C-alpha cells in the first residue's frame, strides 16, 4: 500500500463545527501511528479547524483540497 493512501475514509458531510474535528479525533484515536485518514467535510470552518487540530495534536496534515463546497483532508496519525 502507498504510504499516503487513505486506509480509512470518514465522511462528515453536513456536520457543523465542532463535530467534524471531534469525530475525526475520535476516529484517529482508534488508528495506528502512521495510518492515514481521509476526512470529507462540508462545513467551511473545517478549513480552519482541521489544520489547527492536527497541529495541536501532533498529526500530519498531508493535504487539504476544496472542491466546490466539499473539503477533503488527508491526515497521518502521529
N, CA, C and O atoms as a Tripos MOL2 file, in Angstrom:
@<TRIPOS>MOLECULE
protein
  312   311    78     0     0
PROTEIN
NO_CHARGES

@<TRIPOS>ATOM
      1 N           0.8350   -1.1740    0.0000 N.3       1 UNK1
      2 CA          0.0000    0.0000    0.0000 C.3       1 UNK1
      3 C           0.8850    1.2440    0.0000 C.2       1 UNK1
      4 O           1.8840    1.3050    0.7160 O.2       1 UNK1
      5 N           0.5140    2.2210   -0.7990 N.am      2 UNK2
      6 CA          1.2050    3.5110   -0.8110 C.3       2 UNK2
      7 C           1.0790    4.1410    0.5660 C.2       2 UNK2
      8 O          -0.0010    4.1240    1.1570 O.2       2 UNK2
      9 N           2.1720    4.6990    1.0860 N.am      3 UNK3
     10 CA          2.1460    5.2340    2.4500 C.3       3 UNK3
     11 C           1.1750    6.3940    2.6160 C.2       3 UNK3
     12 O           0.7570    6.6810    3.7380 O.2       3 UNK3
     13 N           0.8020    7.0700    1.5260 N.am      4 UNK4
     14 CA         -0.1320    8.1840    1.6180 C.3       4 UNK4
     15 C          -1.5610    7.7900    1.2610 C.2       4 UNK4
     16 O          -2.4640    8.6270    1.3040 O.2       4 UNK4
     17 N          -1.7720    6.5240    0.9100 N.am      5 UNK5
     18 CA         -3.1040    6.0730    0.5340 C.3       5 UNK5
     19 C          -3.9780    5.9710    1.7810 C.2       5 UNK5
     20 O          -3.5790    5.3530    2.7680 O.2       5 UNK5
     21 N          -5.1740    6.5740    1.7450 N.am      6 UNK6
     22 CA         -6.0370    6.5030    2.9190 C.3       6 UNK6
     23 C          -6.4170    5.0640    3.2490 C.2       6 UNK6
     24 O          -6.7870    4.2910    2.3660 O.2       6 UNK6
     25 N          -6.3220    4.7210    4.5090 N.am      7 UNK7
     26 CA         -6.7650    3.4140    4.9640 C.3       7 UNK7
     27 C          -8.2010    3.4990    5.4460 C.2       7 UNK7
     28 O          -8.9260    2.5040    5.4390 O.2       7 UNK7
     29 N          -8.6080    4.6780    5.8600 N.am      8 UNK8
     30 CA         -9.9470    4.8860    6.3840 C.3       8 UNK8
     31 C         -10.5030    6.1700    5.7940 C.2       8 UNK8
     32 O          -9.8020    7.1800    5.7210 O.2       8 UNK8
     33 N         -11.7660    6.1340    5.3720 N.am      9 UNK9
     34 CA        -12.4380    7.3270    4.8670 C.3       9 UNK9
     35 C         -13.5650    7.6590    5.8250 C.2       9 UNK9
     36 O         -14.3650    6.7930    6.1810 O.2       9 UNK9
     37 N         -13.6270    8.9130    6.2390 N.am     10 UNK10
     38 CA        -14.6370    9.3790    7.1830 C.3      10 UNK10
     39 C         -15.4020   10.5190    6.5190 C.2      10 UNK10
     40 O         -14.8640   11.6110    6.3360 O.2      10 UNK10
     41 N         -16.6660   10.2610    6.1570 N.am     11 UNK11
     42 CA        -17.4980   11.2700    5.5000 C.3      11 UNK11
     43 C         -18.3020   12.0150    6.5560 C.2      11 UNK11
     44 O         -19.2170   11.4560    7.1620 O.2      11 UNK11
     45 N         -17.9590   13.2650    6.7710 N.am     12 UNK12
     46 CA        -18.6150   14.0930    7.7780 C.3      12 UNK12
     47 C         -19.4370   15.1990    7.1260 C.2      12 UNK12
     48 O         -19.6880   16.2390    7.7350 O.2      12 UNK12
     49 N         -19.8490   14.9690    5.8980 N.am     13 UNK13
     50 CA        -20.6500   15.9460    5.1660 C.3      13 UNK13
     51 C         -21.9130   16.2820    5.9450 C.2      13 UNK13
     52 O         -22.5900   15.3990    6.4730 O.2      13 UNK13
     53 N         -22.2190   17.5730    6.0070 N.am     14 UNK14
     54 CA        -23.4310   18.0280    6.6750 C.3      14 UNK14
     55 C         -23.2560   18.3480    8.1460 C.2      14 UNK14
     56 O         -24.1190   18.9960    8.7390 O.2      14 UNK14
     57 N         -22.1550   17.9100    8.7530 N.am     15 UNK15
     58 CA        -21.9300   18.2020   10.1700 C.3      15 UNK15
     59 C         -21.2760   19.5680   10.3220 C.2      15 UNK15
     60 O         -20.4340   19.9640    9.5170 O.2      15 UNK15
     61 N         -21.6790   20.2770   11.3690 N.am     16 UNK16
     62 CA        -21.1540   21.6160   11.6250 C.3      16 UNK16
     63 C         -20.1900   21.6020   12.7980 C.2      16 UNK16
     64 O         -20.2090   20.6960   13.6310 O.2      16 UNK16
     65 N         -19.3440   22.6300   12.8450 N.am     17 UNK17
     66 CA        -18.3680   22.8250   13.9110 C.3      17 UNK17
     67 C         -19.0530   22.7140   15.2780 C.2      17 UNK17
     68 O         -20.1090   23.3110   15.4890 O.2      17 UNK17
     69 N         -18.4770   21.9730   16.1860 N.am     18 UNK18
     70 CA        -17.1490   21.3590   16.1960 C.3      18 UNK18
     71 C         -17.1520   19.8780   15.8250 C.2      18 UNK18
     72 O         -16.1320   19.2050   15.9700 O.2      18 UNK18
     73 N         -18.2930   19.3620   15.3450 N.am     19 UNK19
     74 CA        -18.4070   17.9170   15.1270 C.3      19 UNK19
     75 C         -17.3830   17.3190   14.1610 C.2      19 UNK19
     76 O         -16.8700   16.2390   14.4550 O.2      19 UNK19
     77 N         -17.0510   17.9470   13.0250 N.am     20 UNK20
     78 CA        -16.0540   17.3150   12.1520 C.3      20 UNK20
     79 C         -14.7180   17.0490   12.8480 C.2      20 UNK20
     80 O         -14.1400   15.9730   12.6890 O.2      20 UNK20
     81 N         -14.2300   18.0130   13.6110 N.am     21 UNK21
     82 CA        -12.9540   17.8290   14.3110 C.3      21 UNK21
     83 C         -13.0910   16.7840   15.4130 C.2      21 UNK21
     84 O         -12.2080   15.9440   15.5810 O.2      21 UNK21
     85 N         -14.1850   16.8280   16.1600 N.am     22 UNK22
     86 CA        -14.3770   15.8600   17.2450 C.3      22 UNK22
     87 C         -14.4550   14.4370   16.7150 C.2      22 UNK22
     88 O         -13.8440   13.5280   17.2760 O.2      22 UNK22
     89 N         -15.2060   14.2410   15.6330 N.am     23 UNK23
     90 CA        -15.3520   12.8940   15.0730 C.3      23 UNK23
     91 C         -14.0560   12.4170   14.4120 C.2      23 UNK23
     92 O         -13.7200   11.2350   14.4910 O.2      23 UNK23
     93 N         -13.3350   13.3210   13.7670 N.am     24 UNK24
     94 CA        -12.0400   12.9440   13.1880 C.3      24 UNK24
     95 C         -11.0730   12.5390   14.2970 C.2      24 UNK24
     96 O         -10.3450   11.5550   14.1650 O.2      24 UNK24
     97 N         -11.0670   13.2990   15.3830 N.am     25 UNK25
     98 CA        -10.2010   12.9660   16.5150 C.3      25 UNK25
     99 C         -10.5330   11.6150   17.1140 C.2      25 UNK25
    100 O          -9.6430   10.8380   17.4600 O.2      25 UNK25
    101 N         -11.8230   11.3410   17.2360 N.am     26 UNK26
    102 CA        -12.2490   10.0510   17.7950 C.3      26 UNK26
    103 C         -11.8070    8.9050   16.8900 C.2      26 UNK26
    104 O         -11.3250    7.8800   17.3740 O.2      26 UNK26
    105 N         -11.9710    9.0750   15.5690 N.am     27 UNK27
    106 CA        -11.5660    8.0190   14.6380 C.3      27 UNK27
    107 C         -10.0530    7.8450   14.6540 C.2      27 UNK27
    108 O          -9.5640    6.7150   14.6670 O.2      27 UNK27
    109 N          -9.3100    8.9370   14.6520 N.am     28 UNK28
    110 CA         -7.8470    8.8480   14.6900 C.3      28 UNK28
    111 C          -7.3650    8.1250   15.9420 C.2      28 UNK28
    112 O          -6.3540    7.4240   15.9000 O.2      28 UNK28
    113 N          -8.0740    8.2870   17.0480 N.am     29 UNK29
    114 CA         -7.6510    7.6470   18.3000 C.3      29 UNK29
    115 C          -7.7390    6.1260   18.2260 C.2      29 UNK29
    116 O          -7.1280    5.4320   19.0390 O.2      29 UNK29
    117 N          -8.4940    5.6010   17.2600 N.am     30 UNK30
    118 CA         -8.6260    4.1500   17.1120 C.3      30 UNK30
    119 C          -7.6450    3.5850   16.0840 C.2      30 UNK30
    120 O          -7.5640    2.3720   15.8950 O.2      30 UNK30
    121 N          -6.9040    4.4720   15.4240 N.am     31 UNK31
    122 CA         -5.9980    4.0600   14.3600 C.3      31 UNK31
    123 C          -4.5710    3.9290   14.8810 C.2      31 UNK31
    124 O          -4.2340    4.4440   15.9470 O.2      31 UNK31
    125 N          -3.7410    3.2310   14.1100 N.am     32 UNK32
    126 CA         -2.3330    3.0640   14.4750 C.3      32 UNK32
    127 C          -1.5130    4.2590   14.0090 C.2      32 UNK32
    128 O          -1.8920    4.9660   13.0750 O.2      32 UNK32
    129 N          -0.4020    4.4670   14.6660 N.am     33 UNK33
    130 CA          0.5280    5.5180   14.2670 C.3      33 UNK33
    131 C           0.9470    5.3030   12.8150 C.2      33 UNK33
    132 O           1.3100    4.1920   12.4300 O.2      33 UNK33
    133 N           0.8970    6.3520   12.0190 N.am     34 UNK34
    134 CA          1.2690    6.2630   10.6130 C.3      34 UNK34
    135 C           0.1070    6.0040    9.6780 C.2      34 UNK34
    136 O           0.2320    6.2040    8.4700 O.2      34 UNK34
    137 N          -1.0370    5.5560   10.2190 N.am     35 UNK35
    138 CA         -2.2140    5.3430    9.3850 C.3      35 UNK35
    139 C          -2.7060    6.6820    8.8460 C.2      35 UNK35
    140 O          -2.4960    7.7300    9.4560 O.2      35 UNK35
    141 N          -3.3690    6.6270    7.6820 N.am     36 UNK36
    142 CA         -3.8740    7.8420    7.0430 C.3      36 UNK36
    143 C          -5.3980    7.8240    7.0420 C.2      36 UNK36
    144 O          -6.0260    6.8290    6.6820 O.2      36 UNK36
    145 N          -5.9710    8.9420    7.4510 N.am     37 UNK37
    146 CA         -7.4190    9.1240    7.4790 C.3      37 UNK37
    147 C          -7.7900   10.1760    6.4490 C.2      37 UNK37
    148 O          -7.2320   11.2730    6.4420 O.2      37 UNK37
    149 N          -8.7330    9.8390    5.5790 N.am     38 UNK38
    150 CA         -9.2780   10.8050    4.6270 C.3      38 UNK38
    151 C         -10.5950   11.3030    5.2020 C.2      38 UNK38
    152 O         -11.5140   10.5180    5.4350 O.2      38 UNK38
    153 N         -10.6840   12.6140    5.4320 N.am     39 UNK39
    154 CA        -11.8780   13.2250    6.0070 C.3      39 UNK39
    155 C         -12.5500   14.0740    4.9390 C.2      39 UNK39
    156 O         -11.9090   14.8960    4.2850 O.2      39 UNK39
    157 N         -13.8530   13.8620    4.7710 N.am     40 UNK40
    158 CA        -14.6590   14.6550    3.8480 C.3      40 UNK40
    159 C         -15.6020   15.4940    4.6930 C.2      40 UNK40
    160 O         -16.3380   14.9610    5.5220 O.2      40 UNK40
    161 N         -15.5830   16.8070    4.4860 N.am     41 UNK41
    162 CA        -16.4240   17.7050    5.2750 C.3      41 UNK41
    163 C         -17.0130   18.7800    4.3710 C.2      41 UNK41
    164 O         -16.4820   19.0700    3.2990 O.2      41 UNK41
    165 N         -18.1240   19.3670    4.8220 N.am     42 UNK42
    166 CA        -18.7520   20.4520    4.0710 C.3      42 UNK42
    167 C         -18.8320   21.7430    4.8790 C.2      42 UNK42
    168 O         -19.2000   22.7830    4.3330 O.2      42 UNK42
    169 N         -18.5000   21.6980    6.1490 N.am     43 UNK43
    170 CA        -18.5200   22.8960    6.9850 C.3      43 UNK43
    171 C         -17.3170   23.7690    6.6330 C.2      43 UNK43
    172 O         -16.1800   23.3210    6.7780 O.2      43 UNK43
    173 N         -17.5380   25.0060    6.1730 N.am     44 UNK44
    174 CA        -16.4160   25.8720    5.8030 C.3      44 UNK44
    175 C         -15.4120   26.0990    6.9380 C.2      44 UNK44
    176 O         -14.2310   26.3270    6.6750 O.2      44 UNK44
    177 N         -15.8570   26.0410    8.1770 N.am     45 UNK45
    178 CA        -14.9550   26.2280    9.3170 C.3      45 UNK45
    179 C         -13.9340   25.1000    9.4290 C.2      45 UNK45
    180 O         -12.9030   25.2590   10.0810 O.2      45 UNK45
    181 N         -14.2140   23.9720    8.8010 N.am     46 UNK46
    182 CA        -13.2660   22.8560    8.8220 C.3      46 UNK46
    183 C         -11.9340   23.2460    8.1900 C.2      46 UNK46
    184 O         -10.8910   22.7030    8.5540 O.2      46 UNK46
    185 N         -11.9650   24.1850    7.2440 N.am     47 UNK47
    186 CA        -10.7330   24.6370    6.5920 C.3      47 UNK47
    187 C          -9.7820   25.2810    7.5970 C.2      47 UNK47
    188 O          -8.5670   25.2710    7.4010 O.2      47 UNK47
    189 N         -10.3290   25.8340    8.6600 N.am     48 UNK48
    190 CA         -9.5260   26.4380    9.7240 C.3      48 UNK48
    191 C          -9.3010   25.4360   10.8550 C.2      48 UNK48
    192 O          -8.1880   25.2820   11.3570 O.2      48 UNK48
    193 N         -10.3810   24.7600   11.2450 N.am     49 UNK49
    194 CA        -10.3440   23.8850   12.4190 C.3      49 UNK49
    195 C          -9.4730   22.6460   12.2430 C.2      49 UNK49
    196 O          -8.7270   22.2850   13.1540 O.2      49 UNK49
    197 N          -9.5540   21.9850   11.0810 N.am     50 UNK50
    198 CA         -8.8410   20.7170   10.8990 C.3      50 UNK50
    199 C          -7.3160   20.9070   10.9240 C.2      50 UNK50
    200 O          -6.6320   20.1440   11.6070 O.2      50 UNK50
    201 N          -6.7540   21.8990   10.2020 N.am     51 UNK51
    202 CA         -5.3000   22.1130   10.3120 C.3      51 UNK51
    203 C          -4.8700   22.4700   11.7390 C.2      51 UNK51
    204 O          -3.8290   22.0140   12.2130 O.2      51 UNK51
    205 N          -5.6730   23.2830   12.4130 N.am     52 UNK52
    206 CA         -5.3540   23.6590   13.7950 C.3      52 UNK52
    207 C          -5.3710   22.4230   14.7000 C.2      52 UNK52
    208 O          -4.4810   22.2480   15.5320 O.2      52 UNK52
    209 N          -6.3790   21.5740   14.5370 N.am     53 UNK53
    210 CA         -6.4810   20.3340   15.3070 C.3      53 UNK53
    211 C          -5.2430   19.4630   15.0860 C.2      53 UNK53
    212 O          -4.6490   18.9660   16.0430 O.2      53 UNK53
    213 N          -4.8550   19.2820   13.8130 N.am     54 UNK54
    214 CA         -3.6850   18.4430   13.5090 C.3      54 UNK54
    215 C          -2.4330   19.0050   14.1670 C.2      54 UNK54
    216 O          -1.6370   18.2610   14.7400 O.2      54 UNK54
    217 N          -2.2660   20.2990   14.0840 N.am     55 UNK55
    218 CA         -1.1040   20.9450   14.6870 C.3      55 UNK55
    219 C          -1.0960   20.7580   16.2050 C.2      55 UNK55
    220 O          -0.0600   20.4410   16.7880 O.2      55 UNK55
    221 N          -2.2290   20.9500   16.8290 N.am     56 UNK56
    222 CA         -2.3360   20.8250   18.2860 C.3      56 UNK56
    223 C          -2.0880   19.3940   18.7640 C.2      56 UNK56
    224 O          -1.4690   19.1810   19.8070 O.2      56 UNK56
    225 N          -2.5750   18.4160   17.9950 N.am     57 UNK57
    226 CA         -2.4950   17.0190   18.4120 C.3      57 UNK57
    227 C          -1.2440   16.3030   17.9060 C.2      57 UNK57
    228 O          -0.9580   15.1830   18.3300 O.2      57 UNK57
    229 N          -0.4990   16.9390   17.0040 N.am     58 UNK58
    230 CA          0.7310   16.3340   16.5000 C.3      58 UNK58
    231 C           0.5490   15.4330   15.2970 C.2      58 UNK58
    232 O           1.4880   14.7480   14.8920 O.2      58 UNK58
    233 N          -0.6530   15.4210   14.7150 N.am     59 UNK59
    234 CA         -0.8890   14.6490   13.4980 C.3      59 UNK59
    235 C          -0.3610   15.4450   12.3050 C.2      59 UNK59
    236 O          -0.1900   16.6600   12.3950 O.2      59 UNK59
    237 N          -0.1030   14.7620   11.1890 N.am     60 UNK60
    238 CA          0.3990   15.4240    9.9920 C.3      60 UNK60
    239 C          -0.7290   15.6040    8.9920 C.2      60 UNK60
    240 O          -1.3470   14.6270    8.5680 O.2      60 UNK60
    241 N          -1.0010   16.8430    8.6140 N.am     61 UNK61
    242 CA         -1.9780   17.1230    7.5670 C.3      61 UNK61
    243 C          -1.2480   16.9790    6.2350 C.2      61 UNK61
    244 O          -0.4640   17.8480    5.8520 O.2      61 UNK61
    245 N          -1.5100   15.8810    5.5360 N.am     62 UNK62
    246 CA         -0.8050   15.5930    4.2860 C.3      62 UNK62
    247 C          -1.2610   16.5140    3.1690 C.2      62 UNK62
    248 O          -0.4410   17.0180    2.4010 O.2      62 UNK62
    249 N          -2.5650   16.7380    3.0730 N.am     63 UNK63
    250 CA         -3.0790   17.6930    2.1070 C.3      63 UNK63
    251 C          -4.5040   18.0910    2.4600 C.2      63 UNK63
    252 O          -5.1760   17.4510    3.2700 O.2      63 UNK63
    253 N          -4.9360   19.1660    1.8260 N.am     64 UNK64
    254 CA         -6.2520   19.7510    2.0670 C.3      64 UNK64
    255 C          -6.7150   20.2980    0.7260 C.2      64 UNK64
    256 O          -6.0900   21.1990    0.1660 O.2      64 UNK64
    257 N          -7.8110   19.7520    0.2160 N.am     65 UNK65
    258 CA         -8.3220   20.1430   -1.0940 C.3      65 UNK65
    259 C          -9.7610   20.6010   -0.9420 C.2      65 UNK65
    260 O         -10.5400   19.9960   -0.2050 O.2      65 UNK65
    261 N         -10.1140   21.6760   -1.6430 N.am     66 UNK66
    262 CA        -11.5050   22.1180   -1.6450 C.3      66 UNK66
    263 C         -12.0410   21.9800   -3.0540 C.2      66 UNK66
    264 O         -11.4440   22.4700   -4.0140 O.2      66 UNK66
    265 N         -13.1900   21.2980   -3.1670 N.am     67 UNK67
    266 CA        -13.8550   21.0890   -4.4460 C.3      67 UNK67
    267 C         -15.2870   21.5770   -4.2730 C.2      67 UNK67
    268 O         -16.0950   20.9110   -3.6260 O.2      67 UNK67
    269 N         -15.6060   22.7240   -4.8390 N.am     68 UNK68
    270 CA        -16.9040   23.3750   -4.6300 C.3      68 UNK68
    271 C         -17.1170   23.5770   -3.1340 C.2      68 UNK68
    272 O         -16.3700   24.3250   -2.5020 O.2      68 UNK68
    273 N         -18.1230   22.9230   -2.5600 N.am     69 UNK69
    274 CA        -18.4210   23.0900   -1.1330 C.3      69 UNK69
    275 C         -17.8880   21.9470   -0.2830 C.2      69 UNK69
    276 O         -18.2010   21.8590    0.9050 O.2      69 UNK69
    277 N         -17.0950   21.0810   -0.8740 N.am     70 UNK70
    278 CA        -16.5700   19.9210   -0.1600 C.3      70 UNK70
    279 C         -15.0870   20.1190    0.1420 C.2      70 UNK70
    280 O         -14.3050   20.5150   -0.7220 O.2      70 UNK70
    281 N         -14.7250   19.8360    1.3810 N.am     71 UNK71
    282 CA        -13.3300   19.9090    1.8190 C.3      71 UNK71
    283 C         -12.8400   18.4860    2.0600 C.2      71 UNK71
    284 O         -13.5380   17.6770    2.6730 O.2      71 UNK71
    285 N         -11.6560   18.1880    1.5830 N.am     72 UNK72
    286 CA        -11.0780   16.8580    1.7710 C.3      72 UNK72
    287 C          -9.7130   17.0250    2.4290 C.2      72 UNK72
    288 O          -8.8530   17.7590    1.9440 O.2      72 UNK72
    289 N          -9.5410   16.3240    3.5450 N.am     73 UNK73
    290 CA         -8.2910   16.3620    4.3050 C.3      73 UNK73
    291 C          -7.7240   14.9570    4.3600 C.2      73 UNK73
    292 O          -8.4670   13.9900    4.5280 O.2      73 UNK73
    293 N          -6.4140   14.8390    4.2200 N.am     74 UNK74
    294 CA         -5.7390   13.5640    4.4650 C.3      74 UNK74
    295 C          -4.7940   13.7820    5.6240 C.2      74 UNK74
    296 O          -3.8950   14.6210    5.5720 O.2      74 UNK74
    297 N          -5.0180   13.0030    6.6780 N.am     75 UNK75
    298 CA         -4.2970   13.1840    7.9390 C.3      75 UNK75
    299 C          -3.5560   11.8990    8.2910 C.2      75 UNK75
    300 O          -4.1400   10.8160    8.3010 O.2      75 UNK75
    301 N          -2.2600   12.0330    8.5790 N.am     76 UNK76
    302 CA         -1.4890   10.8820    9.0560 C.3      76 UNK76
    303 C          -1.4360   10.9450   10.5750 C.2      76 UNK76
    304 O          -1.0340   11.9520   11.1580 O.2      76 UNK76
    305 N          -1.8540    9.8410   11.2080 N.am     77 UNK77
    306 CA         -1.8690    9.7900   12.6740 C.3      77 UNK77
    307 C          -0.4490    9.7900   13.2130 C.2      77 UNK77
    308 O           0.4420    9.1500   12.6540 O.2      77 UNK77
    309 N          -0.2500   10.5140   14.3030 N.am     78 UNK78
    310 CA          1.0830   10.5900   14.9300 C.3      78 UNK78
    311 C           1.4730    9.2580   15.5310 C.2      78 UNK78
    312 O           2.5570    9.1310   16.1000 O.2      78 UNK78
@<TRIPOS>BOND
     1     1     2 1
     2     2     3 1
     3     3     4 2
     4     3     5 am
     5     5     6 1
     6     6     7 1
     7     7     8 2
     8     7     9 am
     9     9    10 1
    10    10    11 1
    11    11    12 2
    12    11    13 am
    13    13    14 1
    14    14    15 1
    15    15    16 2
    16    15    17 am
    17    17    18 1
    18    18    19 1
    19    19    20 2
    20    19    21 am
    21    21    22 1
    22    22    23 1
    23    23    24 2
    24    23    25 am
    25    25    26 1
    26    26    27 1
    27    27    28 2
    28    27    29 am
    29    29    30 1
    30    30    31 1
    31    31    32 2
    32    31    33 am
    33    33    34 1
    34    34    35 1
    35    35    36 2
    36    35    37 am
    37    37    38 1
    38    38    39 1
    39    39    40 2
    40    39    41 am
    41    41    42 1
    42    42    43 1
    43    43    44 2
    44    43    45 am
    45    45    46 1
    46    46    47 1
    47    47    48 2
    48    47    49 am
    49    49    50 1
    50    50    51 1
    51    51    52 2
    52    51    53 am
    53    53    54 1
    54    54    55 1
    55    55    56 2
    56    55    57 am
    57    57    58 1
    58    58    59 1
    59    59    60 2
    60    59    61 am
    61    61    62 1
    62    62    63 1
    63    63    64 2
    64    63    65 am
    65    65    66 1
    66    66    67 1
    67    67    68 2
    68    67    69 am
    69    69    70 1
    70    70    71 1
    71    71    72 2
    72    71    73 am
    73    73    74 1
    74    74    75 1
    75    75    76 2
    76    75    77 am
    77    77    78 1
    78    78    79 1
    79    79    80 2
    80    79    81 am
    81    81    82 1
    82    82    83 1
    83    83    84 2
    84    83    85 am
    85    85    86 1
    86    86    87 1
    87    87    88 2
    88    87    89 am
    89    89    90 1
    90    90    91 1
    91    91    92 2
    92    91    93 am
    93    93    94 1
    94    94    95 1
    95    95    96 2
    96    95    97 am
    97    97    98 1
    98    98    99 1
    99    99   100 2
   100    99   101 am
   101   101   102 1
   102   102   103 1
   103   103   104 2
   104   103   105 am
   105   105   106 1
   106   106   107 1
   107   107   108 2
   108   107   109 am
   109   109   110 1
   110   110   111 1
   111   111   112 2
   112   111   113 am
   113   113   114 1
   114   114   115 1
   115   115   116 2
   116   115   117 am
   117   117   118 1
   118   118   119 1
   119   119   120 2
   120   119   121 am
   121   121   122 1
   122   122   123 1
   123   123   124 2
   124   123   125 am
   125   125   126 1
   126   126   127 1
   127   127   128 2
   128   127   129 am
   129   129   130 1
   130   130   131 1
   131   131   132 2
   132   131   133 am
   133   133   134 1
   134   134   135 1
   135   135   136 2
   136   135   137 am
   137   137   138 1
   138   138   139 1
   139   139   140 2
   140   139   141 am
   141   141   142 1
   142   142   143 1
   143   143   144 2
   144   143   145 am
   145   145   146 1
   146   146   147 1
   147   147   148 2
   148   147   149 am
   149   149   150 1
   150   150   151 1
   151   151   152 2
   152   151   153 am
   153   153   154 1
   154   154   155 1
   155   155   156 2
   156   155   157 am
   157   157   158 1
   158   158   159 1
   159   159   160 2
   160   159   161 am
   161   161   162 1
   162   162   163 1
   163   163   164 2
   164   163   165 am
   165   165   166 1
   166   166   167 1
   167   167   168 2
   168   167   169 am
   169   169   170 1
   170   170   171 1
   171   171   172 2
   172   171   173 am
   173   173   174 1
   174   174   175 1
   175   175   176 2
   176   175   177 am
   177   177   178 1
   178   178   179 1
   179   179   180 2
   180   179   181 am
   181   181   182 1
   182   182   183 1
   183   183   184 2
   184   183   185 am
   185   185   186 1
   186   186   187 1
   187   187   188 2
   188   187   189 am
   189   189   190 1
   190   190   191 1
   191   191   192 2
   192   191   193 am
   193   193   194 1
   194   194   195 1
   195   195   196 2
   196   195   197 am
   197   197   198 1
   198   198   199 1
   199   199   200 2
   200   199   201 am
   201   201   202 1
   202   202   203 1
   203   203   204 2
   204   203   205 am
   205   205   206 1
   206   206   207 1
   207   207   208 2
   208   207   209 am
   209   209   210 1
   210   210   211 1
   211   211   212 2
   212   211   213 am
   213   213   214 1
   214   214   215 1
   215   215   216 2
   216   215   217 am
   217   217   218 1
   218   218   219 1
   219   219   220 2
   220   219   221 am
   221   221   222 1
   222   222   223 1
   223   223   224 2
   224   223   225 am
   225   225   226 1
   226   226   227 1
   227   227   228 2
   228   227   229 am
   229   229   230 1
   230   230   231 1
   231   231   232 2
   232   231   233 am
   233   233   234 1
   234   234   235 1
   235   235   236 2
   236   235   237 am
   237   237   238 1
   238   238   239 1
   239   239   240 2
   240   239   241 am
   241   241   242 1
   242   242   243 1
   243   243   244 2
   244   243   245 am
   245   245   246 1
   246   246   247 1
   247   247   248 2
   248   247   249 am
   249   249   250 1
   250   250   251 1
   251   251   252 2
   252   251   253 am
   253   253   254 1
   254   254   255 1
   255   255   256 2
   256   255   257 am
   257   257   258 1
   258   258   259 1
   259   259   260 2
   260   259   261 am
   261   261   262 1
   262   262   263 1
   263   263   264 2
   264   263   265 am
   265   265   266 1
   266   266   267 1
   267   267   268 2
   268   267   269 am
   269   269   270 1
   270   270   271 1
   271   271   272 2
   272   271   273 am
   273   273   274 1
   274   274   275 1
   275   275   276 2
   276   275   277 am
   277   277   278 1
   278   278   279 1
   279   279   280 2
   280   279   281 am
   281   281   282 1
   282   282   283 1
   283   283   284 2
   284   283   285 am
   285   285   286 1
   286   286   287 1
   287   287   288 2
   288   287   289 am
   289   289   290 1
   290   290   291 1
   291   291   292 2
   292   291   293 am
   293   293   294 1
   294   294   295 1
   295   295   296 2
   296   295   297 am
   297   297   298 1
   298   298   299 1
   299   299   300 2
   300   299   301 am
   301   301   302 1
   302   302   303 1
   303   303   304 2
   304   303   305 am
   305   305   306 1
   306   306   307 1
   307   307   308 2
   308   307   309 am
   309   309   310 1
   310   310   311 1
   311   311   312 2
@<TRIPOS>SUBSTRUCTURE
     1 UNK1         2 RESIDUE 1 A UNK
     2 UNK2         6 RESIDUE 1 A UNK
     3 UNK3        10 RESIDUE 1 A UNK
     4 UNK4        14 RESIDUE 1 A UNK
     5 UNK5        18 RESIDUE 1 A UNK
     6 UNK6        22 RESIDUE 1 A UNK
     7 UNK7        26 RESIDUE 1 A UNK
     8 UNK8        30 RESIDUE 1 A UNK
     9 UNK9        34 RESIDUE 1 A UNK
    10 UNK10       38 RESIDUE 1 A UNK
    11 UNK11       42 RESIDUE 1 A UNK
    12 UNK12       46 RESIDUE 1 A UNK
    13 UNK13       50 RESIDUE 1 A UNK
    14 UNK14       54 RESIDUE 1 A UNK
    15 UNK15       58 RESIDUE 1 A UNK
    16 UNK16       62 RESIDUE 1 A UNK
    17 UNK17       66 RESIDUE 1 A UNK
    18 UNK18       70 RESIDUE 1 A UNK
    19 UNK19       74 RESIDUE 1 A UNK
    20 UNK20       78 RESIDUE 1 A UNK
    21 UNK21       82 RESIDUE 1 A UNK
    22 UNK22       86 RESIDUE 1 A UNK
    23 UNK23       90 RESIDUE 1 A UNK
    24 UNK24       94 RESIDUE 1 A UNK
    25 UNK25       98 RESIDUE 1 A UNK
    26 UNK26      102 RESIDUE 1 A UNK
    27 UNK27      106 RESIDUE 1 A UNK
    28 UNK28      110 RESIDUE 1 A UNK
    29 UNK29      114 RESIDUE 1 A UNK
    30 UNK30      118 RESIDUE 1 A UNK
    31 UNK31      122 RESIDUE 1 A UNK
    32 UNK32      126 RESIDUE 1 A UNK
    33 UNK33      130 RESIDUE 1 A UNK
    34 UNK34      134 RESIDUE 1 A UNK
    35 UNK35      138 RESIDUE 1 A UNK
    36 UNK36      142 RESIDUE 1 A UNK
    37 UNK37      146 RESIDUE 1 A UNK
    38 UNK38      150 RESIDUE 1 A UNK
    39 UNK39      154 RESIDUE 1 A UNK
    40 UNK40      158 RESIDUE 1 A UNK
    41 UNK41      162 RESIDUE 1 A UNK
    42 UNK42      166 RESIDUE 1 A UNK
    43 UNK43      170 RESIDUE 1 A UNK
    44 UNK44      174 RESIDUE 1 A UNK
    45 UNK45      178 RESIDUE 1 A UNK
    46 UNK46      182 RESIDUE 1 A UNK
    47 UNK47      186 RESIDUE 1 A UNK
    48 UNK48      190 RESIDUE 1 A UNK
    49 UNK49      194 RESIDUE 1 A UNK
    50 UNK50      198 RESIDUE 1 A UNK
    51 UNK51      202 RESIDUE 1 A UNK
    52 UNK52      206 RESIDUE 1 A UNK
    53 UNK53      210 RESIDUE 1 A UNK
    54 UNK54      214 RESIDUE 1 A UNK
    55 UNK55      218 RESIDUE 1 A UNK
    56 UNK56      222 RESIDUE 1 A UNK
    57 UNK57      226 RESIDUE 1 A UNK
    58 UNK58      230 RESIDUE 1 A UNK
    59 UNK59      234 RESIDUE 1 A UNK
    60 UNK60      238 RESIDUE 1 A UNK
    61 UNK61      242 RESIDUE 1 A UNK
    62 UNK62      246 RESIDUE 1 A UNK
    63 UNK63      250 RESIDUE 1 A UNK
    64 UNK64      254 RESIDUE 1 A UNK
    65 UNK65      258 RESIDUE 1 A UNK
    66 UNK66      262 RESIDUE 1 A UNK
    67 UNK67      266 RESIDUE 1 A UNK
    68 UNK68      270 RESIDUE 1 A UNK
    69 UNK69      274 RESIDUE 1 A UNK
    70 UNK70      278 RESIDUE 1 A UNK
    71 UNK71      282 RESIDUE 1 A UNK
    72 UNK72      286 RESIDUE 1 A UNK
    73 UNK73      290 RESIDUE 1 A UNK
    74 UNK74      294 RESIDUE 1 A UNK
    75 UNK75      298 RESIDUE 1 A UNK
    76 UNK76      302 RESIDUE 1 A UNK
    77 UNK77      306 RESIDUE 1 A UNK
    78 UNK78      310 RESIDUE 1 A UNK
